[in-house]
């Protein structure tokens, strides 16, 4: 961390701006951190390099003639395993939305089937439940049921794949966990850290001595109702609400990247010096860096000393279809796809079957018989993905037919959107988590600096929101008894 501690700012303008807090990055992590700073009585400056805030919470507009509807073309739900996101949504005056109650499905070489109702990342809580037996068969249920009898030592927690296979067998891993983990984390379970992707699961296993019992324990701790929820009108509304709440007490600048964050020297000792892409210099005692991993390393001058893997390139295709074939929601709320399937997509969501509010909005805008289907592409470097938007949409139409078991006329395509994220989140491998933990241990020793974001906290709002809140709260405590620069 030498560069961060001693980075001088040659030629710094002595009259540069002074702020009581700066947040670098206007994604959900950055806006949540800024909102937390506001709640602590501060007036943060948020600097976002792109022309919009929100990161992976993105709105898109599907159109047909004069009619249109706004949909999520990024994250469209959040896990309710803990309270912070629910409380944040309520605090901002937004309304949470329950999904329809239809089951999600999984698909792969063994066919397609509804996912078990009680599970964590596809790991079933009840091996003998009818929906679990349908997915893994009698042989799979017998093997998974042995989990309750196996000694604790019959366990390998090296990664998610070894943990599941050692306790429940290969059928649970291949037919349930692989499609779910691949759909959520764009990676093979063999590359995923258990603690990163399923917080609390190993601890619950240590208490209960059974993986299925641990799953049941985690599910019992979640709020009543579905394991996920959304926001009426779309998850993208969270971005607008956070932006407005922060802007009312601070400032949000888009189109303003950050070149460096360095420790002040000389007269600026005890402060952080933030240099923007427009040449501005901002001094502050409190900085929260909430960018992507590689941007954070660059900004802090650590790119040469810390090497993190490149993330997966993700493509999301959102289709507005007019077809009676999907009226009965033949595959529930959508399908998570294991490698080896006939489809190239790693996951698909029948969004209008999942969210009643969206079905109502689509019916009002376009009339009956219209459906919104989302398909996600990009699986950790495997499975080639078409390069052009047109080719992606064509592939998505083919995948809808393969996954949902329906025939589509090309004229049934009413509107489409393609969303791209290059170098998205790297898979949270055990090695990656160790690197991040070491980096956090160093930065936490530096007064007034915090790192947050999905690459640090983990995938999903249930991980990102509380981490951003804790990070922002920590920097407010550092100089509580000191004279502030602002």
C-alpha positions in Angstrom: 0.0 0.0 0.0 3.1 2.3 -0.3 1.6 4.2 -3.2 -1.6 5.0 -1.4 0.2 6.2 1.8 2.9 8.4 0.2 1.6 9.3 -3.2 2.5 13.0 -3.7 0.5 15.3 -5.9 3.0 17.4 -7.9 1.8 20.9 -8.7 -1.4 20.6 -6.6 -3.4 23.7 -6.6 -3.4 25.1 -3.1 -6.9 26.4 -3.6 -8.4 23.0 -4.6 -11.9 22.1 -3.4 -12.5 20.8 0.0 -15.2 18.2 0.8 -16.1 16.4 4.0 -16.5 13.1 2.1 -16.0 11.8 -1.4 -17.4 8.7 -3.0 -15.7 7.4 -6.1 -18.3 5.5 -8.2 -22.0 6.0 -8.6 -23.2 2.4 -8.8 -25.5 1.0 -6.1 -22.5 0.5 -3.7 -21.4 4.1 -4.2 -24.8 5.6 -3.9 -25.6 3.5 -0.8 -22.4 4.6 0.8 -23.2 8.2 0.0 -26.7 7.8 1.4 -25.2 6.4 4.6 -22.8 9.4 4.8 -25.8 11.7 4.5 -27.5 9.9 7.3 -24.4 10.6 9.4 -24.8 14.3 8.7 -22.2 14.7 5.9 -22.5 16.2 2.5 -20.7 13.8 0.1 -19.5 14.4 -3.4 -20.1 11.4 -5.7 -18.0 11.1 -8.8 -19.2 8.7 -11.5 -17.2 8.2 -14.7 -20.0 7.2 -17.0 -23.0 9.3 -18.0 -25.4 7.6 -15.6 -25.4 6.2 -12.1 -26.6 2.7 -11.2 -24.0 0.2 -12.4 -25.8 -3.1 -12.9 -29.2 -1.6 -12.1 -30.2 -0.4 -15.6 -33.5 0.6 -17.0 -34.4 0.0 -20.7 -37.4 0.9 -22.8 -39.3 -1.7 -24.9 -41.3 0.0 -27.7 -43.9 -0.9 -30.2 -45.3 2.1 -32.2 -46.3 4.8 -29.7 -46.5 2.3 -26.8 -43.6 1.7 -24.4 -42.8 0.1 -21.1 -39.7 0.6 -18.9 -38.1 -2.7 -17.7 -35.0 -3.8 -15.9 -32.2 -4.7 -18.2 -29.8 -5.4 -15.3 -30.4 -6.9 -11.9 -34.2 -7.4 -11.4 -34.4 -8.9 -7.9 -32.6 -9.1 -4.6 -32.2 -11.9 -2.0 -34.1 -11.4 1.3 -31.7 -13.5 3.4 -31.1 -10.3 5.5 -32.8 -7.1 6.3 -30.6 -4.2 5.0 -32.0 -4.1 1.4 -35.6 -4.3 2.5 -35.0 -1.6 5.1 -33.2 0.6 2.5 -36.0 0.2 0.0 -38.6 1.2 2.7 -36.5 4.1 3.9 -36.5 5.5 0.3 -40.3 5.2 0.0 -40.2 2.4 -2.6 -42.5 -0.6 -2.6 -41.1 -4.1 -2.6 -42.7 -6.6 -5.0 -43.3 -10.3 -4.4 -42.7 -12.6 -7.4 -45.7 -14.5 -8.7 -45.0 -17.7 -6.8 -44.4 -19.8 -9.9 -41.3 -22.0 -9.6 -38.0 -21.4 -11.4 -36.7 -24.3 -13.5 -33.3 -25.8 -14.2 -32.2 -27.3 -17.5 -29.3 -29.3 -18.8 -28.4 -32.5 -20.5 -30.7 -34.4 -18.2 -33.7 -32.3 -19.2 -35.7 -29.5 -17.6 -37.5 -29.5 -14.3 -38.8 -27.1 -11.6 -36.2 -26.2 -9.0 -36.9 -27.5 -5.4 -38.8 -24.9 -3.4 -36.4 -25.0 -0.4 -32.8 -24.5 -1.4 -29.8 -22.3 -1.3 -27.9 -21.9 -4.6 -29.7 -25.1 -5.8 -28.7 -27.1 -2.7 -31.9 -28.8 -1.5 -33.1 -28.6 2.1 -35.2 -31.8 1.7 -33.7 -34.5 -0.5 -36.8 -36.7 -0.4 -39.3 -33.9 -1.2 -41.2 -34.6 -4.5 -39.7 -31.6 -6.3 -36.2 -32.7 -5.3 -36.7 -36.3 -6.4 -38.1 -35.2 -9.7 -34.9 -33.3 -10.3 -32.3 -35.8 -9.1 -34.2 -39.1 -9.3 -34.4 -41.9 -6.8 -30.6 -42.7 -6.9 -29.8 -39.0 -6.4 -32.2 -38.8 -3.5 -30.7 -41.8 -1.8 -27.2 -40.4 -2.1 -28.3 -36.9 -0.9 -30.2 -38.4 2.0 -27.0 -40.0 3.2 -25.9 -36.5 4.2 -27.8 -36.8 7.5 -25.7 -39.9 8.4 -22.3 -39.0 7.1 -19.7 -37.9 9.7 -18.4 -34.3 9.6 -15.1 -35.5 8.4 -16.7 -36.7 5.1 -16.6 -33.2 3.9 -14.5 -31.1 1.5 -15.1 -27.4 1.7 -12.3 -26.4 -0.7 -15.0 -24.9 -3.0 -18.7 -25.0 -3.6 -18.5 -28.1 -5.9 -16.4 -30.2 -3.5 -18.6 -29.2 -0.6 -21.8 -30.3 -2.4 -20.4 -33.4 -4.0 -18.8 -34.7 -0.7 -22.1 -34.3 1.2 -24.9 -34.8 -1.4 -23.3 -36.5 -4.4 -22.8 -35.6 -8.1 -26.5 -35.5 -9.2 -27.3 -32.6 -6.8 -24.2 -30.9 -8.0 -24.7 -31.4 -11.8 -28.5 -31.0 -12.0 -29.2 -28.4 -9.4 -26.1 -26.5 -8.1 -24.3 -26.1 -11.4 -27.1 -24.4 -13.3 -28.0 -22.2 -10.4 -24.5 -21.1 -9.5 -23.6 -20.7 -13.2 -26.7 -18.5 -13.7 -26.0 -16.3 -10.6 -22.2 -16.1 -10.7 -21.3 -16.9 -14.3 -18.9 -19.6 -13.2 -18.3 -23.3 -12.5 -19.1 -24.2 -8.8 -15.5 -25.6 -8.7 -14.2 -22.1 -8.9 -16.5 -20.6 -6.2 -15.7 -19.9 -2.6 -18.4 -21.2 -0.3 -18.2 -18.3 2.1 -18.4 -15.8 -0.8 -21.4 -17.2 -2.6 -23.3 -18.7 0.3 -22.6 -16.6 3.4 -23.3 -18.5 6.6 -23.6 -21.9 5.0 -20.4 -23.4 6.3 -21.1 -22.0 9.8 -24.6 -23.5 9.7 -23.1 -26.9 8.6 -20.7 -26.8 11.5 -23.6 -26.3 13.9 -25.9 -28.9 12.4 -23.4 -31.5 10.9 -25.6 -31.8 7.8 -25.6 -29.7 4.6 -29.3 -30.1 4.0 -30.0 -29.1 7.6 -27.7 -26.1 7.2 -29.8 -25.1 4.1 -33.0 -25.4 6.1 -31.5 -23.3 8.9 -30.5 -20.5 6.5 -33.9 -20.5 4.9 -35.6 -20.3 8.2 -33.7 -17.1 9.1 -34.9 -15.3 5.9 -38.1 -13.1 6.1 -41.3 -14.9 5.4 -42.3 -15.2 1.7 -40.2 -15.6 -1.4 -36.4 -15.9 -1.2 -36.2 -12.9 -3.6 -38.1 -9.7 -4.0 -38.1 -6.9 -6.4 -39.3 -3.3 -6.5 -42.7 -2.3 -8.1 -41.7 -0.5 -11.3 -38.3 -2.2 -11.5 -35.1 -2.4 -9.4 -33.8 0.5 -11.5 -36.0 2.8 -9.4 -33.6 2.2 -6.4 -31.0 4.1 -8.3 -33.2 7.2 -8.9 -34.3 7.2 -5.2 -30.8 6.9 -3.9 -29.5 9.6 -6.3 -32.2 12.1 -5.2 -31.6 11.4 -1.5 -27.9 12.0 -1.9 -28.2 15.0 -4.2 -30.6 16.7 -1.7 -27.6 17.0 0.8 -24.5 16.5 -1.3 -23.6 16.4 -5.0 -23.6 13.7 -7.7 -21.4 14.3 -10.8 -21.7 12.0 -13.7 -19.2 12.0 -16.6 -16.4 12.6 -14.1 -13.8 9.9 -13.6 -11.2 9.7 -11.0 -7.5 9.4 -11.9 -6.0 8.9 -8.5 -6.7 8.9 -4.8 -3.5 9.6 -2.8 -2.6 10.5 0.8 -1.9 14.2 1.2 1.6 15.5 2.1 2.9 18.6 3.6 0.1 21.0 4.4 -2.4 18.4 3.2 -1.1 15.7 5.6 -4.1 13.9 7.2 -6.3 14.3 4.1 -6.9 12.4 0.9 -6.3 14.1 -2.4 -8.7 13.1 -5.2 -7.7 14.0 -8.8 -10.5 13.8 -11.4 -10.3 13.2 -15.1 -11.3 16.8 -15.7 -8.2 18.0 -13.8 -10.0 19.0 -10.6 -8.4 18.4 -7.3 -10.5 17.6 -4.2 -9.2 17.3 -0.7 -11.1 15.3 2.0 -10.7 13.3 5.1 -13.0 10.6 4.0 -13.0 8.6 0.8 -15.1 5.6 -0.2 -13.9 3.9 -3.4 -16.8 2.0 -4.9 -15.7 1.2 -8.4 -14.9 -2.0 -10.2 -11.9 -4.0 -9.0 -9.5 -2.9 -11.7 -10.5 0.7 -11.5 -10.0 0.7 -7.8 -6.5 -0.7 -8.1 -5.7 1.8 -10.8 -7.0 4.8 -8.8 -5.1 3.7 -5.7 -1.9 3.0 -7.6 -1.9 -0.7 -6.9 -2.3 -2.1 -10.4 1.4 -3.2 -10.5 1.3 -4.9 -7.1 -2.1 -6.6 -6.9 -3.3 -8.7 -9.8 -6.9 -9.8 -10.0 -8.4 -12.0 -12.8 -10.4 -10.4 -15.5 -14.2 -10.8 -15.1 -16.6 -12.5 -17.5 -18.1 -10.5 -20.4 -21.8 -10.6 -19.8 -24.6 -10.0 -22.4 -28.2 -9.7 -21.5 -30.9 -9.8 -24.2 -34.4 -8.6 -23.3 -37.2 -9.6 -25.7 -40.7 -8.4 -26.0 -42.6 -11.2 -27.7 -46.2 -11.6 -28.9 -47.1 -15.2 -28.8 -49.8 -17.3 -27.2 -47.3 -20.1 -26.7 -46.0 -18.4 -23.5 -49.4 -17.5 -22.0 -49.4 -20.5 -19.6 -45.8 -19.8 -18.4 -44.7 -23.3 -19.5 -41.4 -23.1 -17.6 -42.5 -21.0 -14.6 -40.5 -17.8 -14.0 -37.6 -19.0 -16.1 -34.7 -21.4 -16.4 -31.2 -21.7 -15.1 -29.1 -23.6 -17.6 -26.2 -26.1 -16.9 -23.4 -26.5 -19.5 -24.2 -29.1 -22.2 -27.7 -27.8 -22.7 -29.1 -27.2 -26.2 -29.3 -23.5 -25.4 -26.3 -21.1 -25.4 -27.8 -18.9 -22.7 -26.8 -19.6 -19.1 -30.1 -18.3 -17.8 -33.5 -17.0 -18.8 -36.2 -15.2 -16.9 -39.8 -15.1 -18.1 -40.1 -11.6 -16.5 -43.8 -11.1 -17.1 -44.5 -14.5 -15.5 -42.3 -13.6 -12.5 -43.5 -10.1 -11.7 -47.2 -9.4 -11.7 -46.6 -5.6 -11.8 -44.7 -6.0 -15.0 -47.4 -8.2 -16.6 -49.9 -5.5 -15.8 -47.7 -2.8 -17.3 -47.1 -4.8 -20.5 -50.8 -5.6 -20.8 -51.7 -2.0 -20.4 -49.1 -0.8 -22.9 -49.3 -3.5 -25.6 -52.4 -5.6 -25.0 -52.8 -9.2 -24.0 -50.5 -11.9 -25.2 -47.3 -10.0 -24.9 -44.4 -11.3 -22.8 -41.0 -10.1 -21.6 -38.2 -12.7 -21.6 -34.6 -12.0 -20.6 -31.7 -14.2 -21.6 -28.2 -14.0 -20.1 -25.0 -15.0 -21.9 -21.4 -15.4 -20.7 -20.2 -18.3 -18.6 -16.6 -17.7 -17.4 -15.0 -17.7 -20.8 -16.6 -20.8 -22.1 -19.5 -21.1 -24.6 -18.9 -18.6 -27.5 -21.3 -15.7 -27.6 -22.4 -14.0 -30.8 -20.6 -10.7 -31.2 -23.3 -8.4 -32.8 -26.5 -7.3 -31.3 -28.5 -8.8 -34.2 -26.8 -12.1 -33.8 -27.4 -12.1 -30.1 -31.1 -11.4 -30.6 -31.3 -14.2 -33.1 -29.6 -16.6 -30.7 -32.0 -15.5 -28.0 -35.0 -16.4 -30.1 -33.6 -19.8 -30.7 -32.8 -20.3 -27.0 -36.4 -19.3 -26.0 -37.7 -22.1 -28.2 -35.2 -24.7 -26.9 -35.6 -23.7 -23.2 -39.4 -23.1 -23.0 -40.4 -25.9 -25.5 -42.4 -23.5 -27.7 -42.4 -22.6 -31.4 -41.9 -19.0 -32.2 -42.6 -17.2 -35.4 -40.0 -14.5 -36.1 -42.9 -12.0 -36.5 -43.6 -12.6 -32.8 -40.5 -10.5 -31.9 -41.9 -7.0 -31.1 -38.9 -5.3 -29.6 -35.5 -6.2 -28.2 -32.7 -4.7 -26.1 -29.1 -5.8 -25.7 -27.1 -4.9 -22.6 -23.3 -5.4 -22.4 -20.9 -5.6 -19.4 -17.3 -6.3 -20.3 -15.0 -7.5 -17.5 -17.9 -8.0 -15.2 -17.3 -9.5 -11.7 -14.5 -12.1 -11.5 -15.6 -15.4 -10.0 -15.2 -15.3 -6.2 -12.7 -18.1 -6.1 -11.0 -18.9 -2.8 -7.8 -17.3 -4.1 -9.6 -14.2 -5.1 -11.2 -13.9 -1.7 -7.8 -14.2 0.0 -6.4 -11.4 -2.2 -9.4 -9.2 -1.4 -9.1 -9.9 2.3 -5.5 -9.0 2.3 -6.2 -5.8 0.4 -9.0 -4.9 2.8 -6.8 -5.6 5.8 -4.3 -3.0 4.6 -6.7 -0.4 3.5 -8.6 -0.6 6.8 -5.4 0.5 8.6 -5.5 3.8 6.6 -7.5 6.6 8.2 -10.5 7.8 6.2 -10.3 5.3 3.3 -12.7 2.4 2.5 -13.2 0.0 -0.4 -16.6 -1.4 -1.3 -18.5 -2.8 -4.2 -19.5 -6.3 -5.4 -15.9 -7.4 -6.1 -15.3 -6.8 -2.4 -18.6 -7.6 -0.8 -19.9 -10.4 -3.0 -22.5 -10.8 -5.7 -26.0 -9.3 -5.2 -27.6 -6.5 -3.3 -27.9 -8.6 -0.2 -24.1 -8.5 0.0 -23.4 -5.1 -1.5 -25.8 -2.9 0.4 -24.7 -3.8 4.0 -21.0 -3.8 3.1 -21.4 -0.3 1.5 -23.2 0.9 4.6 -20.6 -0.5 7.0 -17.8 1.0 4.9 -19.3 4.4 4.9 -20.0 4.3 8.6 -16.4 3.2 9.4 -14.9 6.3 7.7 -17.3 8.6 9.6 -15.9 7.3 12.9 -12.3 7.8 12.0 -12.1 11.6 12.6 -15.0 11.9 15.0 -12.8 13.7 17.5 -10.6 15.5 15.0 -11.1 18.9 13.4 -12.6 18.3 10.0 -11.3 20.0 6.9 -14.8 20.9 5.9 
